[in-house]
């Protein structure tokens, strides 16, 4: 009996691609489809009818994998609420429902099981981290030919479909803005390095310093975890540097950390825009309502969510695409009050 593996070998494609062509699942290039069909015809391959029936079964759900973070209300955070709203809009337009899957930090990551049990037809992964368990789970999705998309995370060694923002350019713009307003010693509060956007922001920070002829000082880079609390807890260390004249500005890798730092420094009688300049990142609701208002970098999270879902669900948009691709959306600086350092007269 001829196997799917033999068809894949003759056509020069993966077994997953053979399955997708024969079951008419997902977008596929015409020449790839033709090679598979021709190989199947030459070998006399007849797919199992029951297997085809299961392959064509639709759940009507698009899955969204979210990190489970104890004591954190994800839906109240600007980042997740905006992305989910964007995904939801596209899903509704395409006739799909959302199935939210919370990922425990220590649990086995078996995203492919969601497809094998017909719970979802496509999957968007949020909060993906570059750790071995996550890489293995994503590799299994790809090997199985399951449609999925990452948002705000990439793996340079893999060709996964990704929707991202230009965080290198955004970080660079934030630091250049501080330099243009006279800052020369700029601290950076970054997030964990298992996120590609953290690495991108660090790269943009370094590029801006280099172009201005300012030496990069590793001791001016601090690590938070993108929570307000982590920014708040760094206030003591940064207060010492501000009072010593070692730094005159801070760039926070997201608004939550920047606002937490701002609040912590205020308790130590140091005000943003007066004793130090500050720029955040995201353009969250909090950046607009805090006083003084936070200069930040606007990231189109809502549009990123819409596009990620469209890449998976919108047949018209995907009909000519067979290989994963990376979409990178532009960001822009939003100037407010905290970056305009006002020197005191005493």
C-alpha angles and dihedrals in degrees: 000000000000114000132212088244091062091050090050092050094051093046093045094235138106124275088245090058091050089052093049093049096047092045093041092233122155132345119317137176113252094235091051091050091048093050092051094047091047092049091048091050094048092050095040092237114178114190120222108265094216091051090051091051091054092045092055095047112113127206096194089228133116110203123222116196113209131182114249107227115183115234092008119112099215095188091057092056116097093225099056097034092054095046093046091049090053093048090048094053093054093042091054092048090052094046097253134130125219121246110194116209118191115211115213113217095239102032125108110268108226105159092158090064089067088062096040090055091048093240094129139020096203136007138216117196118208125188093019113176129205096243128126095254092053094045090052093050092049092046089055090052091052094046090052093051091239115159112243140149134202121218122209094351132086138181109215093203093054134061099223121154106260138177111202143156128239097260094163090059092042094052091045091052091050094052094042088053091054091048092050089055091055105268115141104166107055123177119206125214105198136179130242116306095231086080115080091214089061090056090046093053091049089051092051091047091053093046093053092050093047094050089051092049093247117141117240111240115196092203088065091063115090130186126229131159100238092264126121089236093058090054091047092052092055092058095094095055094045093045090060091052093047093050091046091052091241093125132022100182143030131209114201118203091222137013095248093061092040092052092046090051091046091053093046093050090048089059086055090052096254116128128202111241091024110051097017138002120244137194125182132190133236103039091240124179089259092060090062100047102041117096120263090030115244122248105222147155116262114227118192097229093155092054090045090056092048092050095046091055092044091053089058104034109026106091093189092055095046103040095101097038123090103155128063116263139189121235115198117194123202124249130202139207117249110202117211135146110297097069095055101087111206113202116221120233096228 
